[in-house]
């Protein structure tokens, strides 16, 4: 009910904005928008055309416009880049946190990004550049570089004074302690600073077992570390063990959503880049890069069937081929789905960092037994279907040979499921080993290849057993 009320409120807000836009009442529009949450405005901006978006950004306060630009989807942001002038983008960059500013500049063309950096204060530009050198999906790419750190010989009173003097808009939960060369030693919780005597040395309060992440760690690894250790915040260290930033749980929640979306796109046979542009040609091109190999793969399956047609094209085996080919879709679909189930379990385990999923031998023993039961069940039930359907249709010509087709189908179904499950098990590990996203192993390219393999197995067994 609460969710429905919120949805209704946003619909009403959208209607109000459209009425004011049509009336060209910029004053009333400004009063309405600048009282709303930036997340609500971002959702509405995604639904407007470019002329309306321009009118909205003309009346938004600069701080709100910066938040809106950050929160809209990538395709809308790309359109807004074209609408906003350079001086507006500069203002927005100055309003954003350093990590958000670095993300925004990374989406701009290189030349425009460089010009904007040259137009802002050198100190801030240098800090943004230091963030941009990290990959966008690494810990360094998602961290906040603004931290509170104190030397190990500081007192509680000195640490509290530094907290009071710091200009940090975001919440913080601890103070980080570094040695004379800036190397990270640990953290001190705010609770200890508030309850400890003022002359207490910080070095006596350090938690030496502080969990940290390295700047070049993949964001999926960071997400798993937060999940397993129930972290709210974690320091980020460079290769020299020096403190360079921090990552908070709210940023990790965003990362979890991004990673889940990427895996979903990969398994569906598309790419998150599709959302970078509103052009349907752009989206169609990305999808075709996946579908074209699939088309070629299905052509391979057709070649397999044509090859076996010639093998059956002697004596009176044509009727066997005709009967056998009717069950090809069932073999391909069931074995493909069985393989997909296995690969989905493995990919999910690898993505979440589940220890059991990291051990191939343990996963193999479990999945092999499951696959054996599934293959036996599908083989038996499929054989019953294969035996009954021709009787229902009244086109059974040779009972003895039909029995052999049923036997070939049952054996083919069993074998195809076992092979597909094996591929679904080993391919994610192989892809991960060679640096490819394991989720692709569940995509249409692999399932199409599995179709060709399962059909070849089935037709070979039919030729051997029923021919």
PyMOL commands that set and color helices and strands:
alter all, ss='L'
color gray80, all
select helices_A, chain A and resi 2-23+26-33+38-45+50-59+62-71+74-83+86-95+98-107+110-119+122-132+139-142+156-165+190-195+202-204+219-229+249-268+272-276+280-311+318-325+328-352+355-358+360-393+399-433+438-442+444-466
alter helices_A, ss='H'
color red, helices_A
select strands_A, chain A and resi 149-151+174-178+184-189+212-214+233-237+243-248
alter strands_A, ss='S'
color yellow, strands_A
deselect
rebuild
show_as cartoon
